[in-house]
Amino acid sequence: MWVLAILMFFSLLVAIVFLAAFIWAVRSGQYDDKYTPALRILLDDEVSDEEEGSRKEVVRSR
Amino acid sequence: MDTILSTELKCYHCGDDCTGSNVVLGEKVFCCNGCKTVYEILEKNNLIRYYSLTEAPGVSQRKAQMKNKFGYLDDPQMSRSLVDFTDGRVSSVRFSIPSVHCSSCIWLLENLYKFNPGILSSRVNFPEKEVELKYNESILSLREVAELLSRIGYEPEINLSSTEGGKKKTYSKSLYYKTGIAGFCFANIMLLSFPEYLSLVNNVDALLKSVFIYITLVLSLPVFFYCSSGYFSSAIQGLRKKVINIDFPVSIGILTLFGRSTYEIVFLSAQGYMDSLSGLVFFLLLGRMFQEKTYGLLSFERDYKSYFPAYAVIKTGGLETPVPLSGLKEGDRIIIRNEELVPADSVLIKGSASIDYSFVSGESLPIEAVEGDLIYAGGRQKGTAIELEVIKRTSQSYITRLWNNSDFIKPEENRILTFSSVAGKYFTASVLLIALLSAIYWLKFGSTQQALNVFTSVLIVACPCGLALSAPFTLGNTLRIFGRNKFYLKNAAAVEKLSRINHVVLDKTGTLTRLSEKNIRFFGMELQECDRKVIKAVTHNSMHPLSRLILSMMRDTELIDAEEFKEYPGGGLEGVADGKTVRLGSVSFVLGSDSGVHQGGSSSVYVSINDEIKGYFRAESIYREGIRELAHCLRNYNVSLLSGDYDGEKDRLRDLLGSRVKLFFRQSPLDKLNYVKKLQEQKNLVLMVGDGLNDAGALFKSEVGIAVSEGSVNFSPACEAILEAQELRGLGDFLKFSKTSMKIIYVNLIVSVLYNFAGISFAVENSLTPIVSAILMPLSSITVVAIATLSTSLMAKIRGLN
């Protein structure tokens, strides 16, 4: 039965790791702006004209 | 100018209509040179992609600012007050940039480092319209950073409040921490209590069981001491003010839950109610989080400080030096350039002023002033630079004096008791009574132990979590529904205040009428075609807004050239066309100063042709659409209208608003404030709807102040809510819906009382077990939350709100 206690200990440990991750996320400001990152991910860094052209074609062929 | 006529020609940079513009680069047309310059800068720096992300993403540069605007940022004291952090090499600064509006803006602002290696990084916060920049101080100065931003069309907004430590963040991280920790503890305690729920405990040896319950005790410590601290402090605060608020019975519930559970765990090695405790706190915090909907960009706390610039340029001898506004004193000579704001009441010394007072008085047409005239703080100069002598400090000026009024300084007394606090009082009283009575019963017919058990059980199970949850969820959801309909409330409490209003006070200019558009009408003799021709010829030469308005009325008239033309600032125009002498302007200019004709406001333009008076043009405000509907929707309220204008449009207003509405004209900002105060003294609960600084006092004083805004970037004074102008007609619906929300809260109260009856009946019989409590309490919470959110959304749909 004591295996339960060990399991409990490990499950708590895992949960505490997640809690710590959450606290770190809030602390580092990830909850300051919940909107911009969603837009930012859609903006590619550098796209050459060729790529741009081929992408437009893909869109057109659909 | 009128020769090129093509339809739908849009500026490549900003998308404004630029029909007739000759600013061309290759195939691209721009509305002005400013837009073209920005394009060229971007092209040079290989950032043309800006234009492929969004169509015409730029900001019109027609009102481009003059150079050297940010000269004051070289002042070390000034830059220190703006910079967040510096280590001598790298500095970090946060600028508010109101013109950020699309994903192209984000992209360009985050690629700032490509313009200048001195910029190390830049990060945009879109909802707040802010950019956080890190730059190398040895390469770039703060001023150069600001200038770079304005060169590409993103001028940072630096005003008095950004330098006076107005950077406080209202959003609190602690609510996130508390909710996260409570959720963590709740889940783990539930897991540990599971054997108990399934009655598996008999198979487990006692030592293991005590390990389990002691872990739950440890886990509940942060819930009790940290997560629920907000409820305790609020309850204590209430008690200090001799008010029993809703947090008081909640605190009692939490306290008893924790106390009794600790006792049972330590002394009886029993399960305790830690699962119910952590669940309760977790749900309550979730409710708080739901309620805390913030609109990043909108600020509800602004006073004149966020409207006035941080610095003024003083002229001493031949030198121009920037000084902070707080250092401006009587007798200082200041220079105000085009589009700059007059920072303090002053007298015009040099130059011709054309002052736009639209924020101060709501009047959109600029007022001309000549040397020696008094110019009030808050006006914006349109035209060439002028020199002024300050006669009153900024904080003592006509418009800012409002904020020194005692009504602004003394803390606001809450005249509306929230329903939950009223209900909380009766709730607490009756729960305590039931608990005591049943304890007395058990003392008589049972043991002391049993009596104590029953007493605590009643307090535990009667904890008004339903009531405490229904208000935040209903009001929070209402807040979101209003937000989707472009009606932005400061907080959830405003919904409840809105539902109690019985008197609506409206402002006219800028609220019922449009801010920037005017209609022009002619009164007098009928104008012949030949008269119109010469009037058009003369006004065509003038850039004065009234001339442009008159011109817009004569679109069909043939354009001929004026032979002579002269403009008298502060007076009018004189010109010769087709052999006729035309004079246009104020009464005194056209008729002579001793004519005895009533002035009729500043927006009348008299016309004489060959010294024969033809009549006058008058600019009339255009009313927003749906004013009639609005008046109809407000028929169950008392309505007053306060206007800063003359009573020239009285009949029209009567027609629009109906005869029941009380009309008041020529009201100063202080009059408006006093009117609201008078209504409140007569036990009215007042809703004020206004716009500019001139309504600030009344907006602040009223129970609910709604600032009407054309485009959410506009300045709006301190208020309870911001309403987008085109939604004004829906105000009646919003008021009605706030009442519906309150009804939903009442229904929820009944539901939670029913649950409490069930719980209390267990408790008084002394048969409340941890499992009953662990089922009953979350169940009631979930029911209440479901009713609150679903029914508000459903009602919104039925009412036609999005």
HADDOCK unambig.tbl for C-alpha pairs under 7 A between the chains (distance, minus, plus):
assign (segid A and resid 19 and name CA) (segid B and resid 184 and name CA) 6.91 0.50 0.50
assign (segid A and resid 23 and name CA) (segid B and resid 177 and name CA) 6.41 0.50 0.50
assign (segid A and resid 26 and name CA) (segid B and resid 173 and name CA) 6.85 0.50 0.50
assign (segid A and resid 33 and name CA) (segid B and resid 125 and name CA) 6.28 0.50 0.50
assign (segid A and resid 35 and name CA) (segid B and resid 126 and name CA) 6.91 0.50 0.50
assign (segid A and resid 35 and name CA) (segid B and resid 127 and name CA) 6.82 0.50 0.50
assign (segid A and resid 36 and name CA) (segid B and resid 125 and name CA) 6.01 0.50 0.50
assign (segid A and resid 36 and name CA) (segid B and resid 126 and name CA) 5.34 0.50 0.50
assign (segid A and resid 39 and name CA) (segid B and resid 103 and name CA) 6.65 0.50 0.50
assign (segid A and resid 43 and name CA) (segid B and resid 107 and name CA) 6.81 0.50 0.50
